Amino acid sequence: MLDRVLDKGLVIAGDIKVSLAEVELLTIRIRLLVCSLDKAQEIGLDWWRYDRELSPGAPRASLAEHDELRAQIQKLEGKVEALTAQKPARRRR
């Protein structure tokens, strides 16, 4: 039975609602998908392949890459400041 579930997939859906005096305070929606990795990839649910924390072989950003990104951000911030500091041109009527 487990082989069949993993091959085809199984979806369990449910809602949990917490209310007080007929006022809904909290709603939790739960969606659970149970299937094999092959089936998940087949239907496009392969997010674990690209998550750096979950995929042990995924390349990690080096300190040099972080420094390059920081330099690019500072450069762009400088350009934005320069553009916003310029006075707007007069409109012709």
DADATA-V231681 format. One record per pair of residues at least 24 apart in sequence whose ideal C-beta (glycine too) atoms are under 7 Angstrom apart, sorted by the first residue. I is the first residue (numbers start at 1). J is the second residue. D is the distance in Angstrom with one decimal. If there is no record, write none. Layout:
I&J&D + I&J&D
This chain:
5&34&6.2 + 6&35&5.9 + 6&36&4.1 + 6&39&7.0 + 7&36&6.5 + 7&39&6.6 + 9&33&6.5 + 9&34&7.0 + 9&35&3.7 + 9&39&5.4 + 10&34&4.4 + 10&35&6.9
